[in-house]
Amino acid sequence: MSMDIKPHAYDPVLSPELFEGVLARRVLAFFIDFLVISIPVVLAAMFVFAFGIVTLGLGWALYWLLPPASVIWAIVYFGASLGGPRSATIGMRVMELEMRTWYGAPAYFVLGAVHAIGFWLSVSALTPFILLVAFFNQRRRLLHDIVLGTVIINNAERAAQLRRFSVPR
């Protein structure tokens, strides 16, 4: 029985354009995704409020469904968008980023969902200072990226554009 050890598909020394500006763009993508996730939750809360008024307070009992529904919505959002053909959430698409496995394969639904769960668990359990890990590795990976074997890179179009405008060494 043989085991193939796959090399890293993305080398920051040979292809620096894949990692240029990824951290800053990733932060902006996070805020965009936060808005995308929050808007339906806020609309649902407003609906429950209005429903509670119409039902003379009985409808407000539905507020207990909001936290678990929000978590399920976020997991499905990240799983479906990262597991989609572009391996990127809406925020990542706007910022021209994509997620790949360390050996270059596109993401899939379970990886996208676990990636979101890993992010929230690592940040909540280890404080936001855990995000500083990205400053100490060449691929700018966060702790949950390292654990899950993923890497966030510029998409092909942005990388080609950066390659075109880079200064030869």
C-alpha positions as CSV (number, residue, x, y, z in Angstrom):
1,M,0.0,0.0,0.0
2,S,1.5,3.3,-1.1
3,M,0.7,6.7,0.2
4,D,1.2,9.7,-2.0
5,I,2.5,12.7,-0.2
6,K,1.3,15.7,-2.2
7,P,3.4,18.8,-2.3
8,H,2.0,22.2,-1.6
9,A,0.4,23.5,-4.7
10,Y,1.0,27.2,-3.9
11,D,4.5,28.4,-3.3
12,P,4.6,32.0,-2.0
13,V,8.2,32.4,-3.3
14,L,7.5,31.2,-6.8
15,S,4.0,32.8,-7.1
16,P,3.8,35.8,-4.7
17,E,0.9,37.2,-6.7
18,L,-1.3,34.5,-5.3
19,F,-0.8,35.9,-1.7
20,E,-0.4,39.6,-2.3
21,G,-2.9,41.6,-0.3
22,V,-4.9,38.5,0.7
23,L,-5.1,39.3,4.4
24,A,-6.6,42.8,4.0
25,R,-9.0,41.6,1.3
26,R,-9.9,38.6,3.5
27,V,-10.9,41.0,6.3
28,L,-13.1,43.0,3.9
29,A,-14.6,39.8,2.6
30,F,-15.5,38.8,6.2
31,F,-17.5,42.0,6.7
32,I,-19.3,41.5,3.4
33,D,-20.2,37.9,4.3
34,F,-21.3,39.1,7.8
35,L,-23.7,41.5,6.1
36,V,-25.0,38.7,3.8
37,I,-25.6,36.4,6.8
38,S,-27.1,39.2,9.0
39,I,-29.7,40.6,6.6
40,P,-31.9,37.5,6.5
41,V,-31.6,37.1,10.3
42,V,-32.6,40.7,10.9
43,L,-35.5,40.4,8.5
44,A,-36.6,37.2,10.3
45,A,-36.4,39.0,13.6
46,M,-38.5,41.9,12.2
47,F,-41.1,39.3,10.9
48,V,-41.3,37.6,14.3
49,F,-41.8,41.0,16.0
50,A,-44.6,42.0,13.6
51,F,-46.1,38.5,13.9
52,G,-46.0,38.9,17.7
53,I,-48.0,42.1,17.5
54,V,-50.6,40.6,15.2
55,T,-51.0,37.5,17.4
56,L,-51.1,39.7,20.6
57,G,-47.7,38.4,21.8
58,L,-48.0,34.7,21.0
59,G,-45.8,35.0,18.0
60,W,-42.9,36.3,20.0
61,A,-42.4,32.8,21.2
62,L,-40.7,32.2,17.9
63,Y,-37.7,34.3,18.9
64,W,-36.2,31.1,20.4
65,L,-35.8,29.8,16.9
66,L,-33.7,32.7,15.8
67,P,-30.3,31.6,17.3
68,P,-30.3,28.0,16.0
69,A,-31.7,29.1,12.7
70,S,-28.9,31.7,12.4
71,V,-26.2,29.1,13.0
72,I,-27.7,26.7,10.5
73,W,-28.1,29.5,7.9
74,A,-24.4,30.5,8.4
75,I,-23.2,26.9,8.1
76,V,-25.3,26.3,4.9
77,Y,-24.1,29.7,3.5
78,F,-20.4,28.9,3.9
79,G,-20.8,25.3,2.9
80,A,-22.7,26.0,-0.2
81,S,-20.7,29.1,-1.3
82,L,-17.2,27.7,-0.5
83,G,-18.3,24.3,-1.9
84,G,-19.6,25.9,-5.1
85,P,-17.8,26.0,-8.4
86,R,-15.9,29.2,-7.5
87,S,-14.8,28.0,-4.0
88,A,-15.6,31.5,-2.6
89,T,-18.3,33.2,-0.6
90,I,-20.0,36.3,-1.9
91,G,-17.5,38.5,0.0
92,M,-14.6,36.5,-1.3
93,R,-15.9,36.9,-4.9
94,V,-16.2,40.6,-4.4
95,M,-12.6,40.7,-3.1
96,E,-11.4,38.3,-5.8
97,L,-10.3,35.5,-3.4
98,E,-10.9,31.8,-3.4
99,M,-10.3,28.9,-1.1
100,R,-8.3,25.8,-2.1
101,T,-6.9,22.8,-0.4
102,W,-3.2,22.9,0.3
103,Y,-2.6,20.6,-2.7
104,G,-4.7,22.7,-5.1
105,A,-8.1,21.1,-5.2
106,P,-11.3,23.3,-5.0
107,A,-13.2,23.3,-1.7
108,Y,-16.4,21.2,-1.2
109,F,-19.5,21.7,1.0
110,V,-18.3,19.9,4.1
111,L,-14.9,21.6,4.0
112,G,-16.6,25.0,3.6
113,A,-19.0,24.3,6.6
114,V,-16.2,23.0,8.8
115,H,-14.0,25.9,7.8
116,A,-16.7,28.3,9.2
117,I,-17.1,26.3,12.3
118,G,-13.3,26.1,12.8
119,F,-13.0,29.9,12.4
120,W,-15.7,30.7,15.0
121,L,-14.4,28.1,17.5
122,S,-10.8,29.2,17.2
123,V,-11.7,32.9,17.5
124,S,-14.1,32.4,20.4
125,A,-12.0,29.8,22.3
126,L,-8.5,31.3,21.7
127,T,-9.5,35.0,21.5
128,P,-9.2,37.1,18.3
129,F,-5.4,37.3,18.9
130,I,-5.2,33.8,17.2
131,L,-5.7,35.7,14.0
132,L,-2.1,37.0,14.4
133,V,-0.9,33.5,13.2
134,A,-1.3,34.8,9.6
135,F,1.6,37.3,10.1
136,F,4.0,34.5,10.9
137,N,3.7,32.2,7.9
138,Q,4.4,32.9,4.2
139,R,1.1,31.7,2.9
140,R,-0.8,34.0,5.3
141,R,-2.9,31.1,6.6
142,L,-4.9,31.4,9.8
143,L,-4.9,28.7,12.4
144,H,-8.1,27.0,11.2
145,D,-6.7,27.1,7.6
146,I,-3.6,25.2,8.8
147,V,-5.6,22.7,10.7
148,L,-8.0,22.1,7.8
149,G,-5.4,22.1,5.1
150,T,-6.8,25.1,3.2
151,V,-5.3,28.2,1.7
152,I,-6.9,31.4,0.6
153,I,-5.4,32.9,-2.5
154,N,-6.2,35.5,-5.1
155,N,-8.4,34.1,-7.9
156,A,-6.8,33.4,-11.3
157,E,-8.0,36.8,-12.8
158,R,-6.5,38.9,-10.0
159,A,-3.3,36.8,-9.9
160,A,-2.8,37.3,-13.7
161,Q,-3.4,41.0,-13.3
162,L,-0.9,41.3,-10.5
163,R,1.6,39.2,-12.5
164,R,1.2,41.5,-15.4
165,F,2.0,44.6,-13.3
166,S,4.7,43.1,-11.1
167,V,8.2,44.5,-11.4
168,P,10.7,41.9,-12.6
169,R,13.5,41.1,-10.2
